[in-house]
């Protein structure tokens, strides 16, 4: 039995995987004019099938289920050739039907023929061959042999042709022999695979193309084709340009195609499939068979090269590929093992094929034969460019997947390629970024979309509010719980505060820190700062002290407005404080202070995540706020009497929309802790809810029927179309608004009210069109506009921010000159990817840099990575996101420094596991002290080294999948714990959750807490999101549930108060079964001691702790732990005093070495008296990560 060739094996697999289809049919259609002898033609076809074994081969499975070739004998093999009479207008339909025949490769030879007769001397021969038996080059010998045999049969003779030197089966065996084995270092296969592994390392798995429809989960392979011709003059010019530089015409065409794909949003790393004949031996020239091979040509367009440089790069890659062409594509896929998908072709999705001649000489006696192209209505790839040299120049048949593209888009793609070629000929030194692929009409269309000029209100934020206070002084402006303040009251209170701030030095272009808890006074404080002429800098007291310190250090506010309770948690950086609770806002001047505040003065400086490791402050003027507020108010439906739920921290610009837009239109701002109160309180009644999609997604059904709302405004992340439908179902008649923007350009740049019908082209609602006086540009290489439908980077212009406060370099990098707007205008580079859809709406398409969005929060990977590498035990760190049930999760990949010398000062927050390097608990605690909760990775992955591609860059695809699990498992002990553990696992997508696993440590967040509440309630257990935040573990949460139900979970205390022998815990038993010494299984931490403590006081303190926790008095006996009574361990004997400046690592190692579980020595203490610090080293048998919080 002869095995299948590698190429055949792939088609056999596709046939088995997808079932028989016409995708890989090759139609051979001849229009014949003249006297046709059908009998002679049928006999001639039988002669050809007899001559070429590949045309009479079945693909069957041997006893082991492996496919083999089974050549059918010539005797009795009579391929049918029916004659069908048809009118001339019905020929195309019958040809299409014949071309769509589905071969059963295991029972049916791979060739079928019929003759269509439309007149006495007008016939069409339709010959369909499966690709497994032939390729495009095979049509030449097949047609020639058919003509030879037909001429012989007309003479009633057998054809006289020389015997073929080999058959396809010989080639199959020869191919395997020549290639050798992959595990043989000296084989052709091994050597050439090595080249391809290096060449394709890190290549994009999927090329980004301007599709009209979302990619289905499984490709249907339905297709169509358009044809276009590159005229003779342009073809000759391209050919001359190529020849003068030592290239072939096909290399030049491929170069142009790579440049076009680049401008269509495919990026700088372009992979294109290309065919090569594969007939490397003369003996194969006249053989019908599947020899054609496919290689992947990768073009690097980074650095904005000239078109001439692109030609050179393509030539180098093509010549190298030619030298390594022996590896069958199928073998390459097996070896590289790229991500497999039923949605797209592996390694490339755009194919480039080339025919040096489309002419086939057929000498059929008494007949004029014309070869006709036949549309197969199939597509093997997303796009396939089939070029052939014809008399008119170059003809391209551009085949496309109809799942993805509309015909008009593909036709325009052909026109764009012609434009690229004309620019290549006219200026080979043109930079890739300067190539223009747009038609004149498209340029006019895109320019028209930015015709957004609208009247500008020359006002400031206080001016908008004061106008409403005059119009409706008695209307309710602010609500917080039971407290209500009218516009007049808020105005008077804010004015009195403003006078005090002016007295303290506030004024235009000055900054005032805003650190006030969420309350009605928060609104008063914000307006008071603005009325003083100053700009406010939000300072969230919930942020880590180190981050707040960096913000205050860079912003250098005149004063910080706070209250007594909040001031206690703010870093003491020397900035003067103004305590709001010390100011009598009920008396004093009620008029606004006289300050020269202008629209171009700063309104606020808001700090966001920064890529360099430090937050960056975005400076926004009153003009930007007023423009956004006035444009959004009518779109959202705000008017006097409207009620806005304000649940967003003032650290985010959504809060500006919630507060200022409402107060500028005479509405009521209802201040709440956050939007999750909707879930806790079961509903709300008002006009507008502003929220993040991922948060509201978990609330919709929970509050449906209990909430009355006119508009829901989404911002912060992509809005799923499914969520739009769910919101409309839950709140009939509600207006849904999708607002898109950045901190750098106020809250919103574009907006849209997603339509209720129409095709869903992306799975997400569009982000709409620019607001008044805003402009948006979707740009590609060289800041050139990309075509409609293509993905590019989104730039916004108009009322954008002034700068990054105190960061001129960063400002110059992100706020660049606007080449499309009025002189002197700037545009902001968002880093977001977008495209214009067919309806003229912008669609969000992801990020183009290291910035990430998690639960609506904007996060720079660099800032999180900087926090991780600040730890002395971390050498390298990479932060990325990972899709989990319910949304994205932040993941940190860490390479440890591997111990190394450290100092006392660097041990301030250490928790060292001497058996495993830096621990996850330690890293999480370390980062939590430096970054807000939403920037702390949900999972950490410890690596020996970061995976690198051969080019030395990080290979992100090789980063291992994180495990969102706890550090130790303890099973549920009660009904409530069992239910809650099951709900945790279900919501977080884990196999199991132990009762001590921290909800947030194993991947939970505020959104998922809502899911827990809902699913626990369905099983009869009532909990609140607040309780989940406070309790975190199943054990603690179940205890609260039990207490509420009068069934608190309690554990029976052991007889004797815990003294005596007890069995080993599972983890302790595991340690003892490892073999060898377990003395150095230790954990440690460093604590600050009170001033003035002496050795006796320290010993007494430690004795009290040891007496309280019985496990610290235990010793390891055979198969058990034995606990001594209180007072049996003397802490004084465990303390070692060390001098300052000693090598801490040495002290740590020595202390761990003194541990002796068998002797009952479970603890050691090293007192660095000079620095007032105590190093605590405990055996892992008596402590874990949770225990440190208790100790």
Residue, then its C-alpha position, 0 to 999 in steps of 0.5 A: x500500500x502506498x501512503x498519501x503524499x503530505x499534501x494529499x494527507x491534508x486534503x484527506x483530513x479536511x474531507x474527513x473533518x468537514x465532509x465532502x465538499x467542492x472547496x478543492x475542486x478544479x474545474x477544466x472547462x473547454x468551449x468547443x466549436x466545430x464537429x465534435x465526436x463525443x464517442x472519441x472524446x469519451x474514449x480519449x478521457x479513458x485513455x488519459x485516466x489510464x495513463x495517469x494513476x492519480x486520476x484513478x486513485x481512491x483514498x482508503x484507510x488501512x487496518x490501522x485507520x491510516x489513509x493510503x492510495x488505492x490505484x484502480x485497475x484500468x480494466x472495466x474503468x469507464x468514466x462516464x461522459x454524459x451529453x446534456x442538451x441545453x440552451x445557451x442561456x442555461x450553460x453557466x448554471x449547469x457548469x456551476x452545478x458540475x463544478x460543485x460536485x462533491x467527490x467521495x474520495x474513498x469510493x469515487x475516482x477523482x475525475x468527472x466529465x460531461x458534455x453540454x450541447x447547445x447546438x450541432x457544433x457548439x459544445x462545452x466539455x466540463x471536466x472536474x478534478x479533485x485537487x487531491x489528484x491534480x493541481x493547476x500545473x497539471x492542466x497542461x499535461x492533462x489537456x495535451x494528453x487529452x488532445x493527443x488521445x482524441x486525435x488518435x481515437x478519431x483515427x480509431x487508433x490508440x494514442x501513441x505517447x511515450x510511457x511516463x517515467x514515473x507515477x504519482x505513487x513513485x513520487x510519494x515514496x520518493x518524497x519521503x525518502x528525500x526528506x528523511x525524518x525530522x528527528x535526523x539532524x542531517x536530513x533535508x526535512x530537519x534542516x529546512x524545518x529549522x529554517x522555517x521555525x526561525x523564519x516564522x517564530x512569532x509571526x501573527x496567527x491571524x492577519x487583520x483584514x477589513x472584513x464586512x462581517x464578523x468571522x464565523x466560528x467555523x469557515x463555510x468556505x463559501x466564496x466568490x471572485x472578482x476580476x480586474x486587469x492591470x493594463x499592459x503599460x503599467x505591467x510593463x513598467x512594474x516588470x522593468x522596475x523589477x528587472x532593473x533590481x534583479x527581481x521577478x515580476x511576481x516578487x514585485x507584485x507580492x511586494x505591492x500586495x504586502x504594502x496594500x495589506x499594511x494600509x488595510x490594517x494588517x500591521x507591519x508583520x505581513x504573512x502571505x501564502x504563495x504557491x510553488x510548482x513543486x516539480x523539482x525533477x524533470x520526470x514530474x513535468x508531464x505528470x498529472x498530480x498534486x505537486x504544488x507546495x505552499x510556502x509562507x512569505x513573511x514581509x517586515x514593513x517596520x521602520x517605514x521603509x521605502x518601496x524600494x527597500x520593500x522590494x529588497x526585503x521580499x526578494x531576500x525572503x523569496x530566495x531563502x524560501x526557494x532554498x527551503x522549498x522541499x518542506x511540504x506545507x502540511x509538514x510545516x504546519x505539523x512541526x510549527x503547531x500553530x493555533x488551530x482554528x476552524x475559523x481561519x487557515x493556519x499561518x496565513x489567510x491571504x494567498x498569492x498565486x502566479x501563472x506565467x501564462x494563462x494560455x493552453x495550446x489544445x490542438x483538437x482536429x476540426x475543433x476550436x477550443x477555448x479554455x474558460x474560467x469557471x467561478x467555483x463559488x468556494x474560497x479556501x482562504x480569506x482572500x486569494x490573488x490569482x495572477x496570470x499574464x495575458x495579452x492585455x497585461x496582468x489579469x487577477x482573479x481575486x477569490x474571497x470568502x463571502x462569510x467575511x467580505x462583500x463584493x464591492x469591498x473586494x472589487x475596491x481592494x483590486x483598485x487599491x492594489x493598482x494605486x499602489x503599483x502606480x505609486x511604486x512605478x512613479x516613486x520607488x523611494x516613496x515611504x510605505x507610510x506615504x502611499x495613498x490607497x484612497x479614492x478621491x471620493x473616499x477622501x471627501x467622504x471621510x472629511x465630511x464626517x468631521x464637519x462637526x463645527x457647532x456654536x461654542x458656549x464661552x463659559x466656565x463650569x461654575x458659570x454653567x452651574x450659577x446660571x442654573x442656580x439663578x433659574x431654579x434656586x429651590x430645585x434639588x441639586x444634590x441628594x446623598x442618602x436622606x440629605x438634600x441640598x437645593x441649587x441655592x444651598x449648594x451655590x452658597x456653600x461652594x461660594x463660602x468654600x471658594x472664598x476660604x480657598x482663595x484666602x489660602x492661595x487658590x486661583x486660576x492655573x493653581x491646583x487644589x487636591x480633592x480628598x473628600x469622601x463620597x457625600x453631598x459635600x463632595x459636590x460642594x467641594x468640587x464646585x468650591x474649588x472651581x469657583x476659586x478659579x483653581x483646578x481640582x486634583x482628585x486624590x482617592x484616600x483608598x489608593x495606596x499611600x505610595x501612589x498618592x505620594x507620587x501624585x502629590x509630589x508631581x501635582x504640587x497642589x497649593x492645598x489639599x481639601x479634605x476632612x479630619x478623618x480622611x487626612x489621617x490616611x493621606x501621606x504627610x508630604x508637607x502640602x497644606x491641608x484645608x479641613x472641610x469639617x472645620x469650615x462653617x459653610x452655613x455662614x459667611x459670604x454667599x457670593x462668588x469670589x471675584x476671580x478672573x476665570x477664563x474658559x482656557x483655564x484648567x478645570x482639573x488634572x486627573x491622574x491615570x495609569x502611566x506606562x513608565x511606572x508612574x501615573x500621569x496627570x491629564x490637564x483639562x480646561x473649562x472649554x473642554x468640559x463645557x463643550x462636552x457637557x453641552x453636547x452630551x446633555x441633549x443626546x442623553x436626554x438631561x433636562x431640568x428635574x432629571x435625576x442622575x445616579x452618580x456612583x463613579x469615583x472623582x478619580x475618573x472622568x465619568x464623574x465629571x459627566x455625572x456631576x457637571x452635566x446634570x447640574x448644568x441642565x438643572x437636574x439632581x445628582x444622587x451621590x452613592x458609594x458606587x453603582x453596585x448599590x443598585x444590586x444591594x438595594x434591589x433597584x432605583x428610580x431616576x433618569x440616567x444611570x452611567x456605568x461600565x458595561x461589564x458591571x451593569x451586565x451583572x445587574x441587569x436582570x437582578x434589578x429589572x422590574x425594580x428600577x425605573x430609568x430613562x437612559x443608560x449611558x455606557x462608557x469605559x469599555x466595549x459595549x456588547x450588542x447582546x447587553x444592549x438587547x438585554x437592557x432594552x428587554x429589562x427596561x422597555x423604552x429605555x434609551x441606550x447611549x454608548x459614549x467613547x472617550x479618553x481622559x485626554x479629551x474629556x469624558x466623551x469624544x464620540x457617542x451613539x444610540x445603538x440602533x434596535x435593528x440591523x446587522x451586528x457586524x462586530x459583536x459590539x455596539x459602534x462608538x458612533x460619530x464625533x460630538x460637536x467640535x470634535x474630530x476623529x481620524x482613523x489613521x494608518x502608516x505615516x498618519x494617512x487615513x485608512x479606507x473605510x472598513x480598515x482598522x487603524x489607530x484612532x486620533x481625536x482632535x478639537x476640544x482635547x486636553x491641554x497636556x500631561x501636567x509637568x510631562x512635556x516629553x510625554x505631551x509631545x509624544x501623544x498630542x501631535x500636530x493635526x495635519x487635517x485641521x486648522x493651523x495650530x490645532x493638535x490631535x491626541x493619539x489614543x492608542x485605540x484601534x477603530x474602523x469606519x463601518x458601512x453605516x458611517x459609524x466608528x467601531x472600536x477594534x481593541x488596543x494597539x499598545x501595552x494599555x489595557x482595559x479591565x472592568x472599565x479601568x485603564x491600565x498601563x502594563x508598564x506601571x504594574x510591571x514597574x511595581x513588580x520589579x521594584x520588589x527585590x526578589x523580582x528580576x523581570x515581570x510582564x503583565x497582560x490580560x487573560x479572558x475569563x468567565x465574566x471578563x478580562x483578568x490581569x495576570x503577572x508573569x514574574x522571573x525571580x532574582x533567585x535570592x541574592x544578598x539583601x539588606x535590612x532595609x529591603x526586608x520591610x515587607x518580606x515574606x520569604x518562602x525559602x523553598x520557592x523563592x518569592x511567593x505569590x502572597x508576598x507579591x500580592x501584598x507588595x503590589x497592593x501597597x503601591x497600586x489601586x486594587x484594580x491594578x493588582x494582578x488576579x493571578x501570578x505565574x512564576x517563571x524561570x525565564x521569560x519566553x523569547x522568540x529567535x529575534x530576542x523579543x518576548x514571545x507572548x504566545x508562549x506565556x503559560x496559561x495562568x491558574x486562578x486557584x488558591x494556595x491551599x485547599x480545605x474542603x467545605x464543612x457545612x451546608x452553607x460552605x458547600x453552596x458558597x464554595x460551589x458558587x465561587x467555583x462556578x462564577x470564577x470558572x475554577x474546578x474547586x474553591x477551598x473555604x480559605x481561598x480569598x475571593x479576590x486572590x483566585x480571580x474575583x472582583x466587584x462584578x463577579x461578587x454580583x454573580x455570587x450574590x445572585x447564584x447563592x440566592x438561587x440556592x437559598x443562601x443570602x449574601x451581599x456584595x459588601x459581605x463578600x468584600x469584607x469576608x472574602x473567604x467561604x469560611x468567613x462568609x458562611x460564618x456571617x450567613x450562619x450568625x444571621x440565621x442563628x446557626x453560626x458555624x463553630x468548631x468544637x474545641x479539643x479536650x484539654x484546650x488543644x494540648x496533647x497529640x493531634x493527627x497531621x494535617x494533609x499538608x503536614x503529612x505531605x511534607x513529611x513524606x517528601x523524604x530528607x530533612x524538612x527543617x528548612x521549610x520556613x516562612x519569614x517576615x519582618x516587623x517594626x518594633x515600638x520605640x524603647x522596647x527592651x529584650x525582656x519586653x520583647x521576650x514577654x510579648x513573644x511568650x504571650x503570642x506563643x501561649x495564645x497559639x498552641x501550634x507554636x508550642x508543637x513538636x513533630x512526633x512520628x505520624x502526629x504533632x504533639x502540643x505542649x501546655x502554655x509556658x512550655x516554650x521560652x521565647x527568650x531562648x529563641x531570640x538572637x540579637x544582631x548588630x546593624x549592617x550584618x548580612x541579612x540573608x546570612x541571618x535568615x539562612x542561619x535562623x532557618x537552619x536552627x529550626x528543628x520540628x522534632x525538638x519542638x523548635x518551630x520559631x526563631x527570632x532575630x532582633x536588629x536592635x539598631x533599626x528596631x526591626x524583628x525578623x520572624x522565622x517560623x516553620x511551614x508546619x505551623x504557619x501559612x500566608x493567612x496566618x501572618x495576618x493573625x500573628 
